[in-house]
């Protein structure tokens, strides 16, 4: 399942479902225009500094990884590094990429009017059992009292939880691929036998529900379970409540709050606004990109891998002091240095081998 799952893995885990949908809608429009009007040059150029790109795409996808993905489907990077241009004579790869986008787009539907798909209310209680989260009032009669007392709960490891997440997302994507006749659908049924959890019956029951689930639904429940896991470890889990009467709208807000709190897996001061943090992250990526290009041009071994180390240091510093002006100044300094190095060595274009 390389296509749609690969694209999903390029997204920031903190990105909300509605932001993901907006990004996928934009990608679908871009690719659709190129496919429908292959002779129109205006559709083949993407300005990555445009408002629509920075507001819809940059906030959702990992910048460098997405850039590599675009290059792999027929785009090339322009000299000023802000323009992506489709240059391939064949639309085959782009059509495949567009198909991947549409699979994910179907799995991030518009927010519903409050209606709940039959069977999806069982997902959260089952996930809680699998994760080993003690929730005596989770609203699922099958896993209360008698059975809960008979089956002691042990919180699963982070590695196993990631495996559970990955397998469920893969299964949901696979079912959607089959519905759309996608090239990655295959004919074999998903296999979950290698997953060993706290409750195998709950795992089997959950796997049977995947054909009726979307990624937006399952990710809400993932976030709530992760918040409960943090609370079970005496870590602030955003005040999540799982009483039976809690609506999906409230749970959605809890899930999004948890996503924001977990963003970048670092501790930051509460006064740092989420939008400012996203801008800071983009600035750090730009700085790291400049360092990487300079290292390639100069052949300077001391700069090799410094881009990532410097990115982590700058993110840690920003999360400590919130000084975004420093990042703006630093970006300009590295950009000026890159321009000077390009001029010195006579290299306007830097090819990065990843």
Secondary structure, DSSP 8 states (H G I E B T S, - for coil): --HHHHHHHTB-TT--HHHHHHHHHHHHHHHHHHHHTTT-GGGSEEETTSHHHHHHTTTTB-HHHHHHHHHHTTEEE-TTSSEEEE--S--HHHHHHHHHHHHHHHTS----SS---TTTTHHHHHHHHHHT---TTSS-GGGSTHHHHHS------HHHHHHHHHHHHHHHHHHHHHHHT-TT--SS----TT---S-HHHHHHHHHHGGG--HHHHHHHHHHHHHHHHHHTTS--TT----TT--HHHHHHHHHHHHHHHGGG----TTS-HHHHHHHHHHHHHHHHHHHHHHHHHT-GGGTTHHHHHHHHHHHHHHHH--HHHHHHHHHHHHHHHHHHHHHHT-S------
